[in-house]
Amino acid sequence: MEPALVNTIEKGAPVLVCVNGVFGTRMCDIVGRCGGILKRIDAEWGEPVDAEFVRRTLEDFPARIVAIVHTETSTGVLQPLE
């Protein structure tokens, strides 16, 4: 996860991170270390992130990167990615 983000995020790049467990939180930390502009969407831990909310957020925050954990092992959530 870290090499993928570090090699993708440029300083000042807008990054949307969806958080519903430990690994989403870690991605937020990585964005900060890379100098990206973080927009964080939080879901209740143990629940998937609402796809419609992500779409609406992207209308106001045109992120260059959207990061989401498909299988958040810390909470056991499988994020539907359709």
Secondary structure, 3 states (H helix, E strand, C coil): CHHHHHCCCCCCCEEEEEECCHHHHHHHHHHHHHCCEEEEEECCCCCCCCHHHHHHHHHHCCCCEEECCCEECCCCEECCCC
